[in-house]
Amino acid sequence: MDIDTDFQNQYRHVIVEYVQAKYGYDHVSQIVTYNMLGLKSIIRNVGKVLGIPYLVTDELSKNVPKKIRKFVYLEEEDREEEQEIEPTLEDLKTIPFFKERIDSSEDVAQLFKIGKLFDGLPSSTGKHACGVIIGAHPLHQYVGLMEVDGVLVTQFEKKASESIGLLKMDFLGLITLDIEVETLRLIKKNKGIEIDLDKIPLDDTKTFELLQRGQSGKVFQLESQGMRNLLKKMQPTDMSHIIAIAALFRPGPMQFIDNYIEGMKTPSKVKYPHPLYENSAKETFGILVYQEQIMQVVQDMAGFSLGEADILRRGIGKKDKQYIDQMEEEFSKRCVDNGVPEKTAKEVYAMIKKFAEYGFNKSHSAAYALIAYETAYLKAYYPVEFMAANCTINSDNKDKLISCLAEIKAMGIEILPSSIRFSQTKFTVEKSEGQSAIRYGYIGIDGIGEDIAKTIETLSNCETFYDFISQCPNIRNNQITNLIYSGTFDIFGCRKKMREIAPSILETVKYHNQIKSIYKSSILDGLSGEAFYDGTEYGFKEKLDNEKRVLHCCISGHPLEQIRGVLKGYDTLISDIQDLNDGDDIQILCQINSIQQIFTKKSGEPMAFLKIEDEYDFCEAIVFPKAYADIENLLKEDSVLILNGKIQIKEDNGEESISIIVNTARHALSSALRFYVDINDLEKIEGEFVNINGIAEVIGVDTVHRQCYKQAYYVDYVKALNIFNKYKIKFVSV
């Protein structure tokens, strides 16, 4: 037996401890997982044993693709389908890069021959994310046990543990519940309002309007692009619609969504084969969406008992043809006995067979729909608190945090940089120019864990950069660097200068503490360092690159903002592609966030999947082999490019995805932007450049001696033009 239940993720361990205390330590066990050897590890370790030079195995392992496209046999559907899967060592042999090296080197060929023996073998053990076994008697009587990280676990994996008849509880940690709790905490703290989600109205107009607009980013179960499109198409106005969405938006039942929407808009046009069928199917406009409806239909029309109805539901779901055909005769006979025409009975049974394969448990769908509605309600009324909570709870997952930050920007909410004076461990809400904004929390900074974040939070009143380090002696140099790059210490001076001086301050503090541990006082007592570290700051691009590396987004600006001000005619944003159609042409200014290179199964040619971004959003771009060969040299992370291509809209397991098929690409700026200004004029206006960092370079020219003097000025191109015009300064721009 398998029972699933959801808890706040941060308290899941408390539930496990509770059942151990209630039923006994030896009656409760978590389930083992086996972590398999990775291809890169196999290549490096087997190569090392064979004495193959490190440079060779390193080159091989670095070229192992994360995914390849390969035809996979789907046993249940008796067909093959091309999918993206993780490659095996055998798969690598078909890729030209590896084939060439195997053919030209006996050592590499031997490596692959021996390595094949290790492919698919376990390397270590772990614990299943949620599975817990509970036994009436000590579990060692049923299954082998061992300890992993001090916790009792089965030696059987999940399926084997279930197959011997043990009760398996899936204690799922649902972080959405943590997000709700954190949102409520922020609302109470900032607005003094206590909200009981069990008492919010389930017919709230503002909540449904948010869903009707498809603005469901970070709304539980409704945030995918396919769901957003469905919400805009359906225009839900009632909880029953949200419950149905959760059940319908899955492979299989998706084909009936249009029927549901049509019936929802014009219920009078829905035709039912029989009044007894209508009793069960009316709420979903003639479609059998839920398993409970199928059971109700056979009870109403054929007089099945509840137990018989459940057995029928399970039998059809397992696709047992012999049983299905047998029960068709039984259903028709009992329908006729109940006054239903045989033709109608066969028509209804055909519908039951179709829907039973996809039927979803209504109680499950309703529970998830309720959480979806609650999160939509919080987003509609308390968007800033809701998104701050999302950032806090997802701070340990880089990809999810990046997604949250992108949603915040798309919502027009300001993100304030980390600050030693104002930041806390978690993301918080505060006022900025009269509007609520989100202050970056320390746990969102790369390398800053919760423990050190809590320590930093206690040092908000430190007076100098030196003062901070001296009061936080266990902090590491790389953590200080990341705090500097994040803007945490901007009140203490120039980021570049603090980065340069930090190692020496750490050494001084270490020496000071060593002296004090011996003599209880030191000549360095009372030393506080400089109040403000002045100096030449990082250039605009380098500053943003540093921020992105440690914050996963740019707080001080975005590289595209100023480039968009220089280039004209590139106004299409990534968010605009949602309104385009499959096959439409597109030209877009973007920055490459990440690159995944793969090799096609058929020809072994390289291609790439890009994650691209602009100031507000992300999307996928696909570069097929022909285009990849032409533009490979341009495809580097953080490159700013102009991509030309076409929109591709695909459905995969019911999920609609939008991507850009890239045909050509070019650098957004073919060369650096430069202003050449007379050195005497430059001296008059150099003070104007202090706070307008940017991508344009200002170079002073000695027109008498005909020499250029490169200045440390990188400025906002458009703002620099305004300054030159304001002071009537002559310049040459290239």
TORVONU-933461 format. One record per residue (C-alpha): residue in three letters; x, y, z. Coordinates in steps of 0.05 Angstrom, whole numbers, plus 32768, in hexadecimal, padded with zeros to 4 digits. Layout:
// TORVONU-933461
ALAXYZ/...
This chain:
// TORVONU-933461
MET800080008000/ASP801880467FEF/ILE7FFD80848012/ASP801380CB7FFE/THR800D8108802A/ASP802E814D8026/PHE804E8176805E/GLN807781B58063/ASN80BB81A38049/GLN80E081C08084/TYR80B9819580B5/ARG80B98153808E/HIS80F0813780BB/VAL80C3814480F8/ILE808D811680DA/VAL80C180DF80CF/GLU80D980E78117/TYR809080E4812F/VAL808080A1810E/GLN80C280858127/ALA80AF8099816E/LYS806780808166/TYR8073803C8146/GLY80BB802F815D/TYR80FE803C813C/ASP81057FF58120/HIS80BE7FF88103/VAL80CC803580D7/SER80FE803C809F/GLN810D806A8065/ILE811B804C8021/VAL815F80468001/THR817380647FBE/TYR81AF80507F95/ASN81D780867F73/MET81F6806D7F32/LEU823D80797F19/GLY823F80B37EE8/LEU826180AE7EA4/LYS829380E57EB4/SER82A780C17EF5/ILE82AE807E7ED0/ILE82DA809D7E9A/ARG830780C07ECC/ASN830E80867EFD/VAL8317804E7ECA/GLY8347807A7EA3/LYS837080867EE2/VAL8375803B7EF0/LEU838B802E7EA8/GLY83C080657EAD/ILE83A180917E78/PRO83B980D97E7E/TYR838B81087EA4/LEU838881397E6A/VAL836981027E3E/THR833480EB7E70/ASP832581337E83/GLU831881447E39/LEU82EB81077E32/SER82C381147E71/LYS82B9815E7E60/ASN8299814A7E1E/VAL8266811B7E3C/PRO8222813A7E2A/LYS81EC81407E60/LYS81B781277E2F/ILE81B281067DEB/ARG817580FB7DBE/LYS816580B27DB8/PHE812A80867DA5/VAL810E80647DE3/TYR80DE80297DE2/LEU809D80377E09/GLU80877FF37E20/GLU804080067E35/GLU803280277DF2/ASP805B7FF67DC8/ARG807F802C7DA1/GLU80BF80537D9D/GLU80C5809D7DAC/GLU810180CC7DA6/GLN811380E97DE9/GLU814B810F7E0B/ILE816D80DE7E3B/GLU81AE80D87E61/PRO81E180B27E36/THR820280707E47/LEU824B80607E39/GLU823380397DFB/ASP820D80777DE3/LEU824D80A07DE6/LYS826E80717DB3/THR823D808B7D7E/ILE825280D37D87/PRO828980E87D55/PHE82B581087D8B/PHE82B980C87DB4/LYS82B980997D78/GLU82F680BC7D5B/ARG831D80B57D9C/ILE8309806C7DA6/ASP831F805B7D5F/SER8361807F7D66/SER837680697DAC/GLU837980217DC7/ASP837B803E7E0E/VAL833A80647E04/ALA831A80277DE3/GLN832F7FFD7E20/LEU831380337E4E/PHE82CE802E7E2D/LYS82D17FE27E2D/ILE82DF7FDE7E78/GLY82B5801A7E89/LYS82777FF87E6C/LEU827A7FC67EA6/PHE82707FFF7ED7/ASP823980257EB1/GLY81F880207ED8/LEU821880077F19/PRO8209802A7F5B/SER823E80557F7A/SER821E80697FBC/THR81DD80657FE3/GLY81AD809B7FFA/LYS816680A38015/HIS812680A87FED/ALA810C80EF7FED/CYS80C980DE800E/GLY80BE80928015/VAL80B68076805C/ILE80A6802D806C/ILE807D801C80AB/GLY80767FD580C4/ALA80497FB480F8/HIS80867F8C810F/PRO80D07F9E810F/LEU80E47FA980C6/HIS81217F7B80C8/GLN80EE7F4180C6/TYR80D97F578080/VAL81137F7A805E/GLY815D7F868063/LEU816F7FC88087/MET81AB7FF5808C/GLU81BC803B80A4/VAL81C980768076/ASP81DE80B78097/GLY81C8809B80DA/VAL8182808A80C2/LEU8164804580B9/VAL815580358070/THR813F7FF7804A/GLN81707FD2801D/PHE81377FCA7FEB/GLU812780037FBC/LYS80E280227FB8/LYS80C07FF07F89/ALA80DD7FB37FAC/SER80C77FCE7FF0/GLU80807FD77FD6/SER807E7F927FB5/ILE80877F6B7FF6/GLY80487F8B8013/LEU80657FBF8042/LEU803F80008050/LYS80638039802C/MET805480808041/ASP806B80B88014/PHE807780F28043/LEU807F8127800E/GLY80A08169801E/LEU8077819D7FF8/ILE809D81DF7FF7/THR805F82047FE1/LEU804581FB8028/ASP8086821A8042/ILE807C82548011/GLU80358260802A/VAL804C82608073/GLU808682908063/THR805782BE803C/LEU802682C18076/ARG806182D280A5/LEU8076830C8079/ILE802F83268072/LYS8027832680BD/LYS806B834880C7/ASN8061837D8092/LYS8017838A8093/GLY8002837280D8/ILE7FCE834480B8/GLU7FC382FB80CD/ILE7FA682D28095/ASP7F86828D809E/LEU7F89826B805A/ASP7F51823C8071/LYS7F2282788073/ILE7F32829D8033/PRO7EF782A18002/LEU7EFB826D7FCB/ASP7ED6829A7F99/ASP7F0482D77F9D/THR7EFE83027F5E/LYS7F45831E7F61/THR7F6382D97F67/PHE7F3D82BE7F2B/GLU7F4E82FC7F02/LEU7F9882EF7F0F/LEU7F8F82A77EF6/GLN7F6682BD7EBA/ARG7F9F82EA7EA4/GLY7FCE82AE7EA7/GLN7FF982D27EDB/SER800482917F02/GLY805082927F08/LYS8062826F7F4B/VAL801A825A7F55/PHE801982127F6A/GLN800D81E27F30/LEU7FF8821B7F02/GLU803A823E7EF1/SER8050821A7EB2/GLN8046823D7E6F/GLY801382087E5A/MET7FEB82147E99/ARG7FED825F7E8F/ASN7FD382587E48/LEU7F9C82297E60/LEU7F86825A7E97/LYS7F8082927E64/LYS7F5982657E36/MET7F2B82487E6C/GLN7F1F82887E95/PRO7F1082627ED6/THR7EDD82817F05/ASP7ED182497F37/MET7EF982197F62/SER7EDC81DE7F3B/HIS7F0081F97EFD/ILE7F4381F97F21/ILE7F3781B27F3A/ALA7F28819C7EF3/ILE7F6681BF7ED8/ALA7F9281977F08/ALA7F7381567EEE/LEU7F6F81687EA4/PHE7FB481857E99/ARG7FD781437E93/PRO7FEA81147E59/GLY7FAB80F37E41/PRO7F73811D7E5D/MET7F90815C7E3C/GLN7F6C81477DFC/PHE7F2A81567E1F/ILE7F3B819C7E38/ASP7F1981BE7DFD/ASN7EDA81957E09/TYR7EDA81AA7E52/ILE7EE381F47E41/GLU7EAD81F17E0C/GLY7E7D81D17E3D/MET7E9182037E73/LYS7E80823E7E46/THR7E3F82207E2A/PRO7E2581EB7E5A/SER7DE381E77E36/LYS7E0481C97DF9/VAL7E22818E7E1F/LYS7E01814D7E0C/TYR7DFC81137E3D/PRO7DEE80CB7E26/HIS7DBF80BF7E61/PRO7DA380E57E9D/LEU7DC780B47ECD/TYR7E0980C57EAB/GLU7DFA810F7EB1/ASN7DF681087EFD/SER7E4080F77F00/ALA7E5C811F7EC5/LYS7E3781617EC9/GLU7E6B81857EF4/THR7EA081787EBE/PHE7E7181847E83/GLY7E6A813D7E6B/ILE7EB381287E73/LEU7EC780F47EA6/VAL7F0381187EC5/TYR7F0780F67F09/GLN7F0B80AE7F1E/GLU7ED280BA7F4E/GLN7EA580CC7F14/ILE7EB3808A7EF1/MET7EA180657F30/GLN7E61808E7F38/VAL7E4B80817EF0/VAL7E4E80357EF6/GLN7E2B80387F39/ASP7DF280657F1E/MET7DE980447EDB/ALA7DF87FFA7EE9/GLY7DEE7FF57F34/PHE7E367FE27F44/SER7E497FE37F8D/LEU7E8080147FA3/GLY7EB17FDA7FA8/GLU7E9F7FC07F62/ALA7EA680057F45/ASP7EEC800D7F62/ILE7F027FCA7F47/LEU7EE97FDD7F02/ARG7F0E80207F05/ARG7F4F7FFD7F17/GLY7F467FC77EE3/ILE7F3C7FF97EAA/GLY7F7680237EC3/LYS7FA47FE57EBE/LYS7F8E7FDB7E76/ASP7F7B7F927E82/LYS7F577F847E40/GLN7F387F427E54/TYR7F1C7F617E93/ILE7F047F9F7E6F/ASP7EDE7F767E3A/GLN7EC07F4A7E6F/MET7EA77F857E98/GLU7E897FA67E5A/GLU7E577F6D7E55/GLU7E497F707EA0/PHE7E407FBC7E9E/SER7E117FB97E61/LYS7DE77F817E80/ARG7DDE7FA57EC2/CYS7DCF7FE87E9F/VAL7D987FC67E77/ASP7D7C7FA87EB7/ASN7D7B7FF07ED3/GLY7D53800A7E97/VAL7D8D80267E6E/PRO7D8D80147E24/GLU7DC57FE47E10/LYS7DDE80147DD9/THR7DE5804C7E0D/ALA7E07801D7E3E/LYS7E3C800A7E09/GLU7E4680547DF8/VAL7E5180667E41/TYR7E80802B7E4C/ALA7EAA80427E11/MET7EB080867E33/ILE7EC280657E75/LYS7EFA803D7E54/LYS7F16807C7E34/PHE7F1580A77E73/ALA7F2880717EA6/GLU7F6E806E7E89/TYR7F7880B77E9C/GLY7F4780C17ED6/PHE7F6580E97F0F/ASN7F5480E47F58/LYS7F2681207F67/SER7F3A81277FB0/HIS7F83812C7F9A/SER7F72815F7F65/ALA7F4881877F95/ALA7F7F81897FCA/TYR7FB281A27F97/ALA7F7F81D37F7A/LEU7F7481F17FBF/ILE7FBF81FD7FC9/ALA7FC1821B7F83/TYR7F88824A7F94/GLU7FA8825E7FD6/THR7FEA82707FB4/ALA7FC482967F7E/TYR7F9F82BC7FB5/LEU7FE082CF7FD8/LYS800082E57F96/ALA7FC3830F7F84/TYR7FBF83347FC7/TYR800683317FE3/PRO803483297FA6/VAL807383457FC6/GLU806E831A8005/PHE805D82DE7FDA/MET809982E57FAC/ALA80C882F57FE6/ALA80B282B48007/ASN80BD828E7FC5/CYS810582A87FC3/THR81138295800B/ILE80F7824E8005/ASN811982427FC2/SER815C82637FD5/ASP818082207FD7/ASN816C820F7F8F/LYS8190823B7F5D/ASP8161822E7F22/LYS8122823A7F4B/LEU813E82797F6A/ILE815082947F24/SER810982857F0E/CYS80ED82AA7F4B/LEU811982E77F3D/ALA810382E87EF4/GLU80BA82E67F0A/ILE80C5831F7F3A/LYS80E3834A7F03/ALA80A983387ED5/MET8078834E7F0B/GLY809B83917F10/ILE80B083887F58/GLU80F283A97F6B/ILE812A837C7F86/LEU815683A17FB8/PRO819F838B7FBF/SER81BA83677FFB/SER81CF839A8031/ILE81F383918073/ARG81C483C48091/PHE818183AA8077/SER81868362805F/GLN817383268089/THR817E82DC8082/LYS813E82D5805A/PHE812383008022/THR80FA83388040/VAL80CA836F802B/GLU80D683B98035/LYS80C183FC8017/SER80E8841B7FDE/GLU80D0845E7FC2/GLY808B84517FDF/GLN8084840B7FC1/SER808E83C77FE0/ALA80CF83A67FC9/ILE80F583677FD8/ARG8137836B7FFD/TYR816883357FE9/GLY817483038022/TYR81B982E98035/ILE81A582A08028/GLY819A82B27FDF/ILE81E482C47FD7/ASP820F828D7FBB/GLY823A826B7FF1/ILE8214828A802B/GLY81F182548054/GLU81BB825F8088/ASP81EB825C80C4/ILE821B829180AA/ALA81E082BA8091/LYS81C382BD80D7/THR820682D480F2/ILE820B830B80BD/GLU81C5832280CE/THR81DC83318116/LEU8213835F80FC/SER81E6839380DB/ASN820283CA8107/CYS824C83BF80F9/GLU826E840180E9/THR82A383ED80B6/PHE82B683B58087/TYR82EF83A280B7/ASP82BE83A480F1/PHE8292837180CD/ILE82CA834080BF/SER82E583458106/GLN82A183338122/CYS829782FA80F2/PRO82DA82D580F9/ASN82C2829280DC/ILE82AE82B08099/ARG82D68299805D/ASN82F782C48029/ASN82CA82AA7FF1/GLN828C82BB801B/ILE82A583028026/THR82B283087FDB/ASN826A82F27FCB/LEU824E83237FFE/ILE8277835B7FDF/TYR825F83497F98/SER821783467FB0/GLY821B838F7FC9/THR8214837D8012/PHE824D83AC8026/ASP824083E57FF5/ILE82388416802F/PHE828184078041/GLY829D841B7FFD/CYS82B484027FBA/ARG82A883B97FAC/LYS82EA83B07F86/LYS831383D07FBD/MET82F183A67FF4/ARG82FE83677FCB/GLU834883797FC7/ILE834F83898011/ALA83248350802D/PRO835C831A8030/SER838B83478058/ILE8353835A8088/LEU834483108093/GLU838E830380A2/THR8390833E80D2/VAL8352832680F7/LYS836E82E080FB/TYR83B082FA8117/HIS838A83278148/ASN836082EC8162/GLN839E82C1816A/ILE83BF82F68195/LYS8381830081BF/SER837B82B581CB/ILE83BF82B781ED/TYR83C282FC820D/LYS8378830F8212/SER8387835281F2/SER83AA836A81B3/ILE83C983A98197/LEU839583A38161/ASP835B83AC8192/GLY833083E6817B/LEU834783E28133/SER830A83EF8106/GLY832883FA80C1/GLU8314842F8090/ALA82CD844A8093/PHE82C8844A8048/TYR82F284278014/ASP82F784557FD7/GLY831584437F95/THR8307842F7F4D/GLU82C984047F49/TYR82BD83C77F1C/GLY82A583D87ED7/PHE825A83D27ECA/LYS825E838F7EA7/GLU828E83707EDA/LYS8262838A7F13/LEU822483697EF4/ASP824A83297EE6/ASN826083257F2F/GLU821883317F46/LYS81FD82FB7F18/ARG823082C97F30/VAL821D82D17F7A/LEU81D482E77F76/HIS81BF82C27F37/CYS81A483047F1C/CYS81BC834B7F10/ILE81A2837D7F44/SER81C783BB7F2D/GLY81AC83B67EE6/HIS81AE83867EAB/PRO81E083847E72/LEU81A883897E40/GLU818A83C97E5C/GLN81C083F67E41/ILE81CB83CF7E01/ARG818183D67DF2/GLY818B84217DFA/VAL81C284217DC5/LEU81A283F17D93/LYS816084037D74/GLY812A83D47D5C/TYR8135839C7D8D/ASP80F983A67DB9/THR80DE835E7DBA/LEU80E383417E00/ILE80E482F77E12/SER80A183007E34/ASP808483177DF1/ILE808F82D37DD0/GLN805382B77DF6/ASP802782DE7DC6/LEU804882C37D87/ASN803482867D5E/ASP805A82487D4C/GLY808782577D10/ASP808882A37D19/ASP80CA82C67D0A/ILE80ED82E77D45/GLN812A83137D4F/ILE813C831C7D98/LEU8173833D7DC2/CYS8188830E7DFA/GLN81BF82F57E28/ILE81D282AB7E2B/ASN81C782917E72/SER81DD82497E67/ILE81EF82197E2F/GLN81E281CE7E2A/GLN820681AC7DF0/ILE81EC81687DD9/PHE81FA813B7D9E/THR81C481227D6F/LYS81BA80D77D70/LYS81B280D17D25/SER81F180F57D0D/GLY821781037D4D/GLU821A814D7D3B/PRO821C81807D74/MET81E281AF7D82/ALA81CE81D87DBE/PHE819681ED7DEC/LEU819E82347E06/LYS817D82557E41/ILE8178829E7E2D/GLU816282DA7E56/ASP815283237E50/GLU814483567E87/TYR810383337E9C/ASP80FD82EB7E86/PHE811D82AA7E6E/CYS810F82797E36/GLU812E82407E0F/ALA815082467DCC/ILE8163820A7DA2/VAL819E820A7D72/PHE819C81CF7D42/PRO81DC81B37D23/LYS81DD81DD7CE3/ALA81D5821F7D08/TYR820382077D41/ALA823C81FD7D10/ASP823582457CF9/ILE822F82687D3D/GLU825282397D6F/ASN8289826D7D7B/LEU825582A07D93/LEU823382727DC4/LYS825282827E07/GLU8231828D7E4A/ASP822182D77E57/SER822A82E97E0E/VAL81FA831F7DF7/LEU81DF830B7DB2/ILE81A9831C7D80/LEU818782DB7D6D/ASN815E82D07D2E/GLY813082957D28/LYS80EA82797D2D/ILE80B9826B7D66/GLN80AE82227D76/ILE8071820D7D9F/LYS807081C47DB4/GLU804581987DE1/ASP806981647E0B/ASN803D81397E38/GLY8009816F7E37/GLU803A81A77E49/GLU804081DE7E16/SER808681FA7E0E/ILE809E82367DE6/SER80E5823C7DCC/ILE810C82607D96/ILE812C82387D5E/VAL816B825F7D4E/ASN817F82697D06/THR81B5829F7D0D/ALA81D682C77D44/ARG820583027D4A/HIS8225832B7D81/ALA81F783637D98/LEU823283937D96/SER826683847D61/SER829983AE7D86/ALA82A083D47DC7/LEU827C84167DCE/ARG82AE844E7DD6/PHE82AD849A7DDE/TYR82EC84C17DCC/VAL82ED85047DF1/ASP8320853C7DF5/ILE834785317E36/ASN833B85797E4D/ASP82F085737E43/LEU82F0852F7E66/GLU830F854D7EA5/LYS82D6857F7EA9/ILE829F854A7EAA/GLU82BF850C7EC8/GLY829885167F09/GLU8258850A7EE2/PHE826D84C27ED3/VAL827084AB7F1C/ASN822B848C7F20/ILE821C84787ED8/ASN824484387ED0/GLY823784147E8F/ILE825283F27E51/ALA826D842D7E2A/GLU82B7843E7E31/VAL82CE84877E37/ILE831484957E1C/GLY833884D87E25/VAL835E84F37DE9/ASP839885237DEB/THR838A85487DAB/VAL83CC856E7DAE/HIS83FA85327DB2/ARG83C885057D8F/GLN83C884D07DC6/CYS838F84A87DE7/TYR838C849F7E32/LYS835F84667E46/GLN8335847D7E81/ALA831384527EB6/TYR82CE84677EA0/TYR829984357E8A/VAL8259845A7E84/ASP821084547E6F/TYR821184647E25/VAL81D0848B7E23/LYS81DE84B27E63/ALA822484C37E4A/LEU820684E07E0B/ASN81D9850C7E35/ILE821585257E5E/PHE823D85367E1F/ASN8201855C7E03/LYS81F5857F7E46/TYR823C859A7E49/LYS824285A17DFD/ILE827E85727DFC/LYS8296855B7DB8/PHE82A585117DB1/VAL82AF84D97D7F/SER8286849A7D8B/VAL829484557D6D/
